Amino acid sequence: MTSANPTGNPTPDLEEDRALPQAVVRARWLLLIALGYLVVFGSRGRLEIWPHYIFLGTLLVSNIVVAWLGKRPERWPQLLELVTVADVLAVAMVVGFVDPSVEMYLACFAALILASALARVGLVSGLMLLIMASYAVFLYDEFGGSLWRDHNLLLRLPFVFVIGVYFSSVASHLMNQKARATRLEIEARQTAQRAYKMEREHYRLRALSEIGQIGLTSGGKAPARVMLEMAKRMRDALALSRGSVVLFSSTEPESKVTAKSKDGSSEVILSSTEPQVLQELLKEGKLTELHPESSRAMQRQLEDLVPVSGAFGSVLVVPIGQKSDVAGAFFLLDRNPNRSFSDGERDFCSTVAMMALSFLQERERIENEALLRSLLANAPVVVFALDREANITVLEGKVLDALQVQSGEWVGRPVYELSGAPALTRIDVEEVLTGKSFTGKLQIRTFVFEIQYSPLRDLDGNISGVIGVTTALLEQLPE
């Protein structure tokens, strides 16, 4: 690892990568020195050049190689495992050569076991002193006072101590490496999660920005042009090659393009039929990716529905609406057949599709309301709606012209002021607000109408007002 902070100084991770291998290498030098002294001075016989000196030379050269390779952290863990196994074998060989007694083997392997289990150099060093003292007591019991005059025997005591120090440093290093790898994995996972959340937030804000711009610039535009603007912005935001909107209408005799961008990469299509293959897919109300490996039937229907020139690539289908209330869909095409859309991109498209659905529903509501008002204005009746305070909220009907009543003048005023018999009207309104529907009378000017009263309810079923519709003219009173 060669990372550094902005000041040019090594980062803590880099210092840790350098310090840990160096600590192991230094401890191994102590082990090799102890092995060399034990082989050279701990032997009671004359040493031959082969294999002992060559064996020691190989160990010394190996530590030089280990020190050099230790500067390459990416290969250090695998190297350390191999070196540790080789060192265990080397210790066993030296013990077998110098003193193959059961006590010597027990002392050495007790040091190995404690070093591996505890992996703490300070604690293991203290325990090694205890083991070394125990082994010294054993040697003194066997050799007596000559122990202190025989360097062959005395060299065995620090050898046990060095074994514990070296292998505990190795075990400590491996545990630290494992903990560090775990920490880095957790940090990488947290970084990925933060990046994921930031991407989704970016696209959410991007969607809100696009929606705001469309809202500011869509005033007075035809609905098809507004939908085209949405498709173009989705195409540009996702860097795609094509963005189309298909709106389903059972009243159209045939499919047709109602709006198209200048470069031809976006269009609004009014489709007379909903594709059978895509029907179930759209009614799920979920965004779906289509790739060349998708069913050929779906590809053919998509190509028939949306103009596609060239090879069929990746497509993101974004339904406008959910389940049975699907008004249409955005079809976003990319030439890359392996294009995958991220969750942030999907969030962006879903948000724009929700805005498109709201826009279409609002346009439909306005158109229906205008049509209803036109019908009521030309119908030979009087229709009115009241809130719970009996204030007029709607007043329509062609009969109003004959009565010389302007609806705009009366909206917001109490119906009792319009009625020629306010007391009777008040009783009728209060009865309707209790939930009853009935036929009563309403006098406007000198005309008395038969009127059908019904309660007006909100989405929760609560009574929010009164609806009245005149059904017949009963009489005309003298002025």
C-alpha positions as CSV (number, residue, x, y, z in Angstrom):
1,M,0.0,0.0,0.0
2,T,1.5,3.3,-1.0
3,S,-1.2,5.8,0.0
4,A,-0.3,9.2,1.5
5,N,-2.3,12.0,3.0
6,P,-2.5,15.5,1.2
7,T,0.5,16.7,3.2
8,G,2.7,14.1,1.7
9,N,3.2,12.2,4.9
10,P,2.4,8.4,5.0
11,T,-1.0,7.5,6.2
12,P,-1.5,5.4,9.4
13,D,-2.4,2.3,7.2
14,L,0.9,2.7,5.3
15,E,2.9,3.0,8.6
16,E,1.1,-0.1,9.9
17,D,2.0,-2.0,6.7
18,R,5.7,-1.1,7.2
19,A,5.9,-1.6,10.9
20,L,4.3,-5.0,11.2
21,P,6.6,-6.9,8.7
22,Q,9.6,-5.2,10.2
23,A,8.7,-6.3,13.7
24,V,8.3,-9.9,12.5
25,V,11.6,-9.7,10.5
26,R,13.5,-8.4,13.6
27,A,12.0,-11.2,15.8
28,R,13.1,-13.7,13.1
29,W,16.6,-12.4,13.2
30,L,16.7,-13.3,16.9
31,L,15.4,-16.7,16.2
32,L,18.0,-17.4,13.5
33,I,20.8,-16.1,15.7
34,A,19.6,-18.5,18.5
35,L,19.4,-21.4,16.0
36,G,22.9,-20.6,14.7
37,Y,24.4,-20.4,18.2
38,L,22.6,-23.5,19.2
39,V,23.8,-25.5,16.1
40,V,27.4,-24.2,16.3
41,F,28.0,-24.1,20.0
42,G,25.3,-26.3,21.4
43,S,26.5,-29.4,19.6
44,R,28.8,-31.8,21.4
45,G,30.4,-33.2,18.2
46,R,32.4,-31.7,15.4
47,L,30.2,-30.1,12.8
48,E,30.5,-30.9,9.1
49,I,30.1,-28.3,6.4
50,W,27.2,-30.3,5.1
51,P,24.4,-30.0,6.0
52,H,24.7,-27.8,9.1
53,Y,26.5,-24.7,7.9
54,I,24.6,-24.8,4.6
55,F,21.4,-25.1,6.6
56,L,22.2,-22.0,8.7
57,G,23.3,-20.1,5.6
58,T,20.0,-20.9,3.9
59,L,18.1,-19.6,6.9
60,L,20.1,-16.3,7.0
61,V,19.6,-15.7,3.3
62,S,15.9,-16.5,3.6
63,N,15.4,-13.7,6.2
64,I,17.1,-11.3,3.8
65,V,14.6,-12.3,1.2
66,V,11.7,-12.1,3.7
67,A,12.8,-8.6,4.7
68,W,12.8,-7.6,1.0
69,L,9.5,-9.1,0.2
70,G,8.0,-7.7,3.4
71,K,8.0,-4.3,1.7
72,R,5.3,-5.6,-0.7
73,P,2.3,-5.9,1.6
74,E,0.1,-7.5,-1.1
75,R,2.2,-10.7,-0.9
76,W,3.2,-10.6,2.7
77,P,0.4,-12.7,4.3
78,Q,1.0,-15.7,2.0
79,L,4.7,-15.4,2.4
80,L,4.5,-15.3,6.2
81,E,2.4,-18.5,6.3
82,L,5.0,-20.4,4.3
83,V,7.9,-18.9,6.3
84,T,6.2,-19.8,9.6
85,V,5.7,-23.5,8.6
86,A,9.4,-23.6,7.5
87,D,10.5,-22.1,10.8
88,V,8.5,-24.7,12.8
89,L,10.3,-27.5,10.8
90,A,13.7,-25.7,11.3
91,V,13.2,-25.6,15.0
92,A,12.2,-29.2,15.1
93,M,15.3,-30.2,13.1
94,V,17.6,-28.1,15.4
95,V,16.1,-29.6,18.5
96,G,16.5,-33.1,17.1
97,F,20.1,-32.4,16.3
98,V,21.1,-30.7,19.6
99,D,19.0,-32.3,22.3
100,P,16.2,-34.8,21.1
101,S,15.0,-35.2,24.7
102,V,11.4,-35.3,25.6
103,E,11.9,-32.3,28.0
104,M,13.4,-30.2,25.2
105,Y,10.6,-30.9,22.8
106,L,8.0,-30.2,25.5
107,A,9.6,-26.8,26.3
108,C,9.8,-25.8,22.6
109,F,6.4,-26.8,21.7
110,A,4.9,-25.4,24.8
111,A,6.4,-22.1,23.7
112,L,4.8,-22.6,20.2
113,I,1.4,-23.4,21.6
114,L,1.3,-20.4,24.0
115,A,2.6,-18.1,21.3
116,S,-0.1,-19.2,18.9
117,A,-2.9,-19.1,21.5
118,L,-2.1,-15.8,23.2
119,A,-0.5,-13.8,20.3
120,R,0.6,-11.1,22.8
121,V,4.4,-10.6,22.8
122,G,4.6,-9.1,26.3
123,L,2.5,-11.8,28.0
124,V,4.2,-14.6,26.0
125,S,7.6,-13.3,27.0
126,G,6.7,-13.5,30.7
127,L,5.5,-17.1,30.2
128,M,8.6,-17.9,28.3
129,L,10.7,-16.8,31.2
130,L,8.7,-19.1,33.4
131,I,9.1,-22.0,31.0
132,M,12.8,-21.2,30.7
133,A,13.2,-21.2,34.5
134,S,11.3,-24.6,34.7
135,Y,13.6,-26.1,32.0
136,A,16.7,-24.7,33.9
137,V,15.5,-26.4,37.1
138,F,15.2,-29.7,35.1
139,L,18.7,-29.3,33.7
140,Y,20.1,-28.4,37.1
141,D,18.5,-31.4,38.6
142,E,20.1,-33.6,35.9
143,F,23.5,-32.0,35.6
144,G,23.9,-30.2,38.9
145,G,26.4,-27.3,39.2
146,S,28.1,-28.2,35.9
147,L,25.1,-26.6,34.2
148,W,26.5,-23.1,34.8
149,R,29.9,-24.1,33.4
150,D,28.6,-25.8,30.2
151,H,27.7,-23.3,27.5
152,N,26.2,-26.1,25.4
153,L,23.5,-26.5,28.0
154,L,23.1,-22.8,28.9
155,L,22.4,-21.9,25.2
156,R,19.3,-24.0,25.3
157,L,17.6,-21.7,27.8
158,P,17.4,-18.5,25.7
159,F,16.6,-20.6,22.7
160,V,13.2,-21.5,24.3
161,F,12.6,-17.8,25.1
162,V,13.4,-16.6,21.6
163,I,11.0,-19.3,20.1
164,G,8.1,-17.8,22.2
165,V,8.9,-14.2,21.3
166,Y,9.2,-14.9,17.5
167,F,6.1,-17.0,17.1
168,S,4.0,-14.7,19.3
169,S,5.0,-11.8,17.1
170,V,4.0,-13.8,14.0
171,A,0.6,-14.8,15.6
172,S,0.1,-11.2,16.7
173,H,0.9,-9.9,13.3
174,L,-1.6,-12.4,11.6
175,M,-4.3,-11.4,14.1
176,N,-3.7,-7.7,13.5
177,Q,-3.8,-8.3,9.7
178,K,-7.1,-10.2,10.1
179,A,-8.6,-7.4,12.2
180,R,-7.4,-4.8,9.8
181,A,-8.8,-6.7,6.8
182,T,-12.2,-6.9,8.6
183,R,-12.0,-3.2,9.4
184,L,-11.2,-2.3,5.8
185,E,-14.1,-4.6,4.6
186,I,-16.5,-2.8,7.0
187,E,-15.3,0.6,5.8
188,A,-15.6,-0.4,2.2
189,R,-19.1,-1.7,2.8
190,Q,-20.0,1.6,4.6
191,T,-18.5,3.6,1.8
192,A,-20.5,1.7,-0.8
193,Q,-23.7,2.2,1.2
194,R,-23.0,6.0,1.5
195,A,-22.3,6.1,-2.3
196,Y,-25.5,4.2,-2.9
197,K,-27.5,6.6,-0.8
198,M,-25.8,9.6,-2.3
199,E,-26.6,8.4,-5.8
200,R,-30.3,7.9,-5.0
201,E,-30.5,11.3,-3.3
202,H,-28.8,12.8,-6.3
203,Y,-31.4,11.4,-8.7
204,R,-34.2,12.3,-6.3
205,L,-33.1,15.9,-6.3
206,R,-32.5,15.8,-10.0
207,A,-36.1,14.5,-10.5
208,L,-37.5,17.3,-8.3
209,S,-35.4,19.9,-10.2
210,E,-36.7,18.5,-13.6
211,I,-40.3,18.5,-12.3
212,G,-39.9,22.1,-11.1
213,Q,-38.6,23.2,-14.5
214,I,-41.3,21.4,-16.4
215,G,-43.9,23.0,-14.1
216,L,-42.5,26.4,-14.7
217,T,-42.4,26.0,-18.5
218,S,-45.5,23.9,-19.2
219,G,-48.1,26.7,-18.8
220,G,-50.4,26.9,-21.8
221,K,-48.7,23.9,-23.6
222,A,-50.7,21.1,-25.0
223,P,-50.6,17.9,-22.9
224,A,-48.7,16.0,-25.6
225,R,-45.9,18.6,-25.6
226,V,-45.6,18.4,-21.8
227,M,-45.3,14.6,-21.9
228,L,-42.7,15.0,-24.7
229,E,-40.7,17.3,-22.4
230,M,-40.7,14.7,-19.7
231,A,-39.5,12.0,-22.0
232,K,-36.7,14.2,-23.3
233,R,-35.5,15.1,-19.8
234,M,-35.5,11.4,-18.7
235,R,-33.6,10.5,-21.8
236,D,-31.0,13.2,-21.2
237,A,-30.7,12.6,-17.5
238,L,-29.9,8.9,-18.1
239,A,-27.8,9.6,-21.2
240,L,-29.9,7.3,-23.4
241,S,-30.4,7.2,-27.1
242,R,-34.2,7.4,-27.2
243,G,-37.1,8.3,-24.9
244,S,-40.7,7.6,-25.9
245,V,-44.1,8.0,-24.2
246,V,-46.9,5.7,-25.1
247,L,-50.4,6.6,-23.9
248,F,-53.2,4.0,-24.1
249,S,-56.6,5.2,-25.4
250,S,-59.4,2.8,-26.3
251,T,-61.3,5.6,-28.1
252,E,-58.6,6.1,-30.8
253,P,-59.2,4.2,-34.1
254,E,-55.5,3.7,-34.6
255,S,-52.1,4.5,-33.1
256,K,-50.5,7.8,-34.0
257,V,-47.7,10.1,-33.0
258,T,-49.1,13.2,-31.4
259,A,-45.8,15.0,-30.7
260,K,-42.1,14.5,-31.7
261,S,-38.8,16.1,-30.9
262,K,-36.8,17.9,-33.6
263,D,-34.1,15.3,-33.7
264,G,-36.6,12.5,-33.7
265,S,-35.2,10.8,-30.6
266,S,-38.4,11.3,-28.5
267,E,-42.0,11.1,-29.3
268,V,-45.5,10.8,-27.8
269,I,-47.6,8.0,-29.2
270,L,-51.3,7.6,-28.7
271,S,-51.9,3.9,-28.9
272,S,-55.3,2.4,-29.7
273,T,-54.4,-0.9,-28.1
274,E,-52.3,-2.1,-25.2
275,P,-49.7,-4.7,-26.3
276,Q,-50.7,-8.1,-25.1
277,V,-47.2,-9.2,-24.1
278,L,-46.6,-6.0,-22.1
279,Q,-50.0,-5.9,-20.6
280,E,-49.3,-8.0,-17.5
281,L,-45.9,-6.4,-17.1
282,L,-47.4,-2.9,-17.1
283,K,-50.2,-3.8,-14.7
284,E,-47.7,-4.9,-12.1
285,G,-46.8,-1.2,-11.9
286,K,-43.0,-2.0,-11.7
287,L,-40.1,-0.7,-13.6
288,T,-38.8,-3.5,-15.9
289,E,-35.6,-3.9,-17.9
290,L,-35.7,-5.6,-21.3
291,H,-32.6,-6.9,-23.0
292,P,-32.0,-8.7,-26.3
293,E,-32.2,-12.0,-24.5
294,S,-35.9,-11.2,-23.6
295,S,-38.6,-13.1,-25.5
296,R,-38.7,-12.4,-29.2
297,A,-42.5,-11.8,-29.1
298,M,-42.0,-9.0,-26.6
299,Q,-39.2,-7.5,-28.8
300,R,-41.4,-7.5,-31.9
301,Q,-44.3,-5.9,-30.1
302,L,-42.0,-3.3,-28.7
303,E,-40.6,-2.5,-32.1
304,D,-44.1,-2.2,-33.5
305,L,-45.1,0.1,-30.7
306,V,-42.0,2.4,-30.5
307,P,-40.0,3.4,-33.6
308,V,-36.6,1.7,-33.2
309,S,-33.9,2.0,-35.8
310,G,-30.9,-0.2,-35.7
311,A,-30.1,-3.0,-33.2
312,F,-32.4,-3.7,-30.3
313,G,-30.6,-2.7,-27.1
314,S,-31.6,-2.3,-23.4
315,V,-35.0,-0.8,-22.6
316,L,-36.4,0.5,-19.3
317,V,-40.1,0.3,-19.2
318,V,-41.6,2.9,-16.7
319,P,-45.3,2.5,-16.2
320,I,-47.4,5.6,-15.7
321,G,-49.8,4.5,-13.0
322,Q,-50.1,1.2,-11.1
323,K,-52.0,-2.1,-11.7
324,S,-55.4,-1.4,-13.2
325,D,-54.8,2.3,-13.4
326,V,-52.0,2.3,-16.0
327,A,-52.4,5.3,-18.4
328,G,-49.3,4.4,-20.4
329,A,-45.6,4.0,-20.1
330,F,-42.2,5.6,-20.8
331,F,-39.9,3.5,-23.0
332,L,-36.3,4.5,-22.5
333,L,-33.9,2.8,-25.0
334,D,-30.2,2.4,-25.0
335,R,-28.1,1.0,-27.8
336,N,-25.9,-0.9,-25.3
337,P,-27.5,-4.4,-24.9
338,N,-25.8,-4.8,-21.5
339,R,-26.9,-1.5,-20.0
340,S,-28.1,-1.9,-16.4
341,F,-30.1,0.8,-14.6
342,S,-29.2,1.7,-11.1
343,D,-31.6,2.1,-8.2
344,G,-31.0,5.9,-8.3
345,E,-31.9,6.0,-12.0
346,R,-35.0,3.9,-11.3
347,D,-36.0,6.3,-8.5
348,F,-35.6,9.2,-10.9
349,C,-37.8,7.6,-13.5
350,S,-40.4,6.6,-11.0
351,T,-40.7,10.2,-9.6
352,V,-41.1,11.6,-13.1
353,A,-43.7,9.0,-13.9
354,M,-45.7,9.8,-10.8
355,M,-45.6,13.5,-11.9
356,A,-46.8,12.4,-15.4
357,L,-49.7,10.5,-13.9
358,S,-50.7,13.4,-11.7
359,F,-50.5,15.7,-14.7
360,L,-52.7,13.4,-16.8
361,Q,-55.2,13.0,-14.0
362,E,-55.4,16.7,-13.4
363,R,-55.8,17.4,-17.1
364,E,-58.6,14.8,-17.2
365,R,-60.3,16.3,-14.2
366,I,-60.2,19.8,-15.7
367,E,-61.5,18.5,-19.0
368,N,-64.3,16.5,-17.3
369,E,-65.2,19.5,-15.1
370,A,-65.4,21.8,-18.1
371,L,-67.5,19.3,-20.0
372,L,-69.8,18.8,-17.0
373,R,-70.2,22.6,-16.5
374,S,-71.0,22.9,-20.2
375,L,-73.6,20.2,-20.0
376,L,-75.2,21.7,-16.9
377,A,-75.1,25.2,-18.3
378,N,-77.2,24.0,-21.2
379,A,-79.5,21.6,-19.3
380,P,-83.1,22.7,-18.6
381,V,-82.5,22.3,-14.8
382,V,-80.9,24.0,-11.9
383,V,-78.1,22.1,-10.1
384,F,-76.4,23.4,-7.0
385,A,-74.0,22.1,-4.3
386,L,-73.7,23.4,-0.8
387,D,-71.1,23.0,2.0
388,R,-72.0,22.2,5.6
389,E,-72.7,25.8,6.3
390,A,-75.2,25.9,3.4
391,N,-73.0,28.2,1.3
392,I,-73.4,27.7,-2.4
393,T,-70.3,26.1,-4.0
394,V,-71.8,25.2,-7.4
395,L,-74.8,26.8,-9.2
396,E,-75.4,25.8,-12.8
397,G,-78.3,25.3,-15.3
398,K,-79.8,26.9,-18.3
399,V,-83.0,27.8,-16.3
400,L,-80.9,30.4,-14.4
401,D,-81.0,32.6,-17.5
402,A,-84.7,32.7,-17.5
403,L,-84.7,33.4,-13.8
404,Q,-82.2,36.2,-14.4
405,V,-79.8,34.7,-11.9
406,Q,-76.0,34.9,-12.5
407,S,-74.3,31.8,-10.9
408,G,-71.1,33.7,-10.3
409,E,-72.9,36.3,-8.1
410,W,-74.2,33.6,-5.8
411,V,-71.3,31.2,-5.3
412,G,-70.0,31.6,-1.7
413,R,-73.3,33.0,-0.4
414,P,-75.9,31.2,1.7
415,V,-78.6,29.4,-0.2
416,Y,-81.2,31.0,2.1
417,E,-80.6,34.3,0.4
418,L,-81.5,32.8,-3.0
419,S,-84.6,31.0,-1.7
420,G,-87.9,32.7,-1.7
421,A,-88.8,30.5,1.4
422,P,-85.7,30.5,3.5
423,A,-87.2,28.9,6.6
424,L,-88.4,25.9,4.6
425,T,-85.1,25.6,2.8
426,R,-83.2,25.7,6.1
427,I,-85.3,22.8,7.4
428,D,-84.6,20.8,4.2
429,V,-80.9,21.4,4.2
430,E,-80.5,20.5,7.9
431,E,-82.4,17.2,7.2
432,V,-80.2,16.4,4.3
433,L,-77.1,17.0,6.4
434,T,-78.3,14.2,8.7
435,G,-77.9,11.7,5.8
436,K,-81.4,11.6,4.3
437,S,-82.3,11.9,0.6
438,F,-85.7,13.2,-0.3
439,T,-87.8,15.3,-2.7
440,G,-88.7,18.8,-1.6
441,K,-89.5,22.2,-2.9
442,L,-87.3,25.2,-3.7
443,Q,-88.6,28.7,-4.6
444,I,-86.3,30.9,-6.7
445,R,-87.8,34.3,-7.5
446,T,-91.5,33.6,-8.2
447,F,-90.8,30.0,-9.5
448,V,-91.4,26.9,-7.3
449,F,-89.4,23.9,-8.3
450,E,-89.6,20.3,-7.3
451,I,-86.1,19.4,-6.2
452,Q,-84.2,16.2,-5.3
453,Y,-82.0,16.6,-2.3
454,S,-79.0,14.2,-1.6
455,P,-76.1,14.4,0.9
456,L,-72.6,15.0,-0.6
457,R,-69.9,12.8,0.9
458,D,-66.1,13.0,0.9
459,L,-63.6,10.2,0.2
460,D,-64.0,8.9,3.8
461,G,-67.8,8.7,3.5
462,N,-68.4,11.7,5.8
463,I,-71.2,14.1,4.8
464,S,-69.5,17.3,3.5
465,G,-72.5,19.1,2.0
466,V,-75.7,18.9,0.0
467,I,-76.5,18.4,-3.7
468,G,-79.8,19.6,-5.2
469,V,-81.2,19.0,-8.7
470,T,-84.6,20.5,-9.8
471,T,-86.7,17.9,-11.5
472,A,-89.9,19.9,-12.4
473,L,-91.5,23.4,-12.3
474,L,-94.4,23.1,-10.0
475,E,-95.9,26.6,-10.2
476,Q,-95.2,30.3,-10.8
477,L,-96.3,32.6,-8.1
478,P,-97.6,36.1,-8.9
479,E,-95.1,38.9,-8.5
